């Protein structure tokens, strides 16, 4: 049975539902459904990405597993004590069952793989319902890391806030109306990594700030 927080049977966005149906016919052994969040609801940290990658989370069923983005994210989480391993994949090329998150949960602004990795504004709005419910269900949440402008916009929408009042940029932080702190980062995508827009050091600086904040040092 699926839940409102992990709506794997959701077909509310026709374009996305049709896209996933086509992928299920092409690759029936892949996940090819809305991707549920990874990690506990009692965590103090929530990491919000854009959407599942086609050969990553859309294949494995776990956020940031199976593509380049996870190769940057999980080592950063492990370095600062939020993950048990730097390896999102197991030896079989699927999700690493031994990987655990500590005080951290990972989700996406849009739960379904969008064509060309570009969700439409109505699709973002539709899926924002699930993000709002997820935020409301995390009683200990103190810090939210948004990876990219779409995740940033979606978290602000979920709080009833306007992007113009909280401009997106790398390694910026904003106190939110909920009392939580928003940490913004460029997305750890292969494109940003290859073009040099994001380095391992600049990415991990964001999580160093999160660690210090949660530890009461910043």
NORMO-V239015 format. One record per residue. N is the residue number from 1. RES is the residue in three letters. SS is DSSP state (@ for helix, = for strand, . for the rest). PSI is psi as a letter, one per 40 degrees, with the letter a starting at -180 (NA if undefined). OMEGA is omega as a letter, one per 20 degrees, with the letter a starting at -180 (none if undefined). Layout:
N,RES,SS,PSI,OMEGA
N,RES,SS,PSI,OMEGA
This chain:
1,UNK,.,h,r
2,UNK,.,i,r
3,UNK,.,i,r
4,UNK,.,d,a
5,UNK,.,d,a
6,UNK,.,g,a
7,UNK,.,g,a
8,UNK,.,e,r
9,UNK,.,e,a
10,UNK,.,h,r
11,UNK,.,f,a
12,UNK,.,d,r
13,UNK,.,h,a
14,UNK,@,d,a
15,UNK,@,d,a
16,UNK,@,d,r
17,UNK,@,d,r
18,UNK,@,d,r
19,UNK,@,d,r
20,UNK,@,d,r
21,UNK,@,d,r
22,UNK,@,d,r
23,UNK,@,d,r
24,UNK,@,d,r
25,UNK,@,d,a
26,UNK,@,d,a
27,UNK,.,g,a
28,UNK,.,e,a
29,UNK,.,e,r
30,UNK,.,i,r
31,UNK,.,d,r
32,UNK,.,f,r
33,UNK,.,i,r
34,UNK,.,h,a
35,UNK,.,h,r
36,UNK,.,i,r
37,UNK,.,i,r
38,UNK,=,h,r
39,UNK,=,i,a
40,UNK,.,i,r
41,UNK,.,e,r
42,UNK,.,e,a
43,UNK,.,i,r
44,UNK,.,e,a
45,UNK,=,h,r
46,UNK,=,h,r
47,UNK,=,h,a
48,UNK,=,h,r
49,UNK,=,a,a
50,UNK,=,c,a
51,UNK,=,i,r
52,UNK,.,i,r
53,UNK,.,i,a
54,UNK,.,d,a
55,UNK,.,e,r
56,UNK,.,b,a
57,UNK,@,d,r
58,UNK,@,d,r
59,UNK,@,d,a
60,UNK,@,d,a
61,UNK,.,e,r
62,UNK,.,h,a
63,UNK,.,h,r
64,UNK,.,f,r
65,UNK,.,h,r
66,UNK,.,e,r
67,UNK,.,i,a
68,UNK,@,d,a
69,UNK,@,d,r
70,UNK,@,d,r
71,UNK,@,e,r
72,UNK,@,d,a
73,UNK,@,d,a
74,UNK,@,d,r
75,UNK,@,d,r
76,UNK,@,d,r
77,UNK,@,d,a
78,UNK,@,d,a
79,UNK,@,d,a
80,UNK,.,e,r
81,UNK,.,e,a
82,UNK,.,e,a
83,UNK,=,i,a
84,UNK,.,e,a
85,UNK,.,i,r
86,UNK,.,e,a
87,UNK,.,h,r
88,UNK,.,d,a
89,UNK,=,i,r
90,UNK,.,a,a
91,UNK,.,e,r
92,UNK,.,e,r
93,UNK,.,e,r
94,UNK,.,a,a
95,UNK,=,i,a
96,UNK,.,h,a
97,UNK,.,d,a
98,UNK,.,e,a
99,UNK,.,h,r
100,UNK,.,i,r
101,UNK,=,i,a
102,UNK,.,h,r
103,UNK,.,f,a
104,UNK,=,i,r
105,UNK,=,i,a
106,UNK,=,h,r
107,UNK,=,a,r
108,UNK,=,i,r
109,UNK,=,d,r
110,UNK,=,h,a
111,UNK,.,e,a
112,UNK,.,i,r
113,UNK,.,h,r
114,UNK,.,i,r
115,UNK,@,h,r
116,UNK,@,e,r
117,UNK,@,f,a
118,UNK,.,g,r
119,UNK,.,i,r
120,UNK,.,i,r
121,UNK,@,d,r
122,UNK,@,d,r
123,UNK,@,d,r
124,UNK,@,d,r
125,UNK,@,d,a
126,UNK,@,d,a
127,UNK,@,e,r
128,UNK,@,d,r
129,UNK,@,d,r
130,UNK,@,d,r
131,UNK,@,d,r
132,UNK,@,d,r
133,UNK,@,d,r
134,UNK,@,d,r
135,UNK,@,d,a
136,UNK,@,d,a
137,UNK,.,e,a
138,UNK,.,g,a
139,UNK,.,d,a
140,UNK,.,e,a
141,UNK,.,h,r
142,UNK,.,d,a
143,UNK,=,h,r
144,UNK,=,h,r
145,UNK,=,h,r
146,UNK,=,h,a
147,UNK,=,g,r
148,UNK,.,i,a
149,UNK,@,d,a
150,UNK,@,d,r
151,UNK,@,d,r
152,UNK,@,d,r
153,UNK,@,d,a
154,UNK,@,d,r
155,UNK,@,d,r
156,UNK,@,d,r
157,UNK,@,d,a
158,UNK,@,d,r
159,UNK,.,e,a
160,UNK,.,f,a
161,UNK,.,i,a
162,UNK,.,h,a
163,UNK,@,d,a
164,UNK,@,d,r
165,UNK,@,e,a
166,UNK,.,g,a
167,UNK,.,i,r
168,UNK,.,i,r
169,UNK,.,i,a
170,UNK,.,h,r
171,UNK,.,f,r
172,UNK,=,i,r
173,UNK,=,i,a
174,UNK,=,h,r
175,UNK,=,h,a
176,UNK,.,i,a
177,UNK,.,d,r
178,UNK,.,e,a
179,UNK,.,e,r
180,UNK,.,i,r
181,UNK,=,h,r
182,UNK,=,h,r
183,UNK,=,h,a
184,UNK,=,i,r
185,UNK,=,i,r
186,UNK,.,i,r
187,UNK,.,i,a
188,UNK,.,f,a
189,UNK,.,i,r
190,UNK,@,d,r
191,UNK,@,d,a
192,UNK,@,d,r
193,UNK,@,d,a
194,UNK,@,d,a
195,UNK,@,e,r
196,UNK,.,e,r
197,UNK,.,d,r
198,UNK,.,h,r
199,UNK,.,i,r
200,UNK,@,d,a
201,UNK,@,d,a
202,UNK,@,d,r
203,UNK,@,d,a
204,UNK,@,d,r
205,UNK,@,d,r
206,UNK,@,d,a
207,UNK,@,d,r
208,UNK,@,d,r
209,UNK,@,d,r
210,UNK,@,d,r
211,UNK,@,d,r
212,UNK,@,d,a
213,UNK,@,d,a
214,UNK,@,d,r
215,UNK,.,e,r
216,UNK,.,f,a
217,UNK,.,e,a
218,UNK,.,NA,none
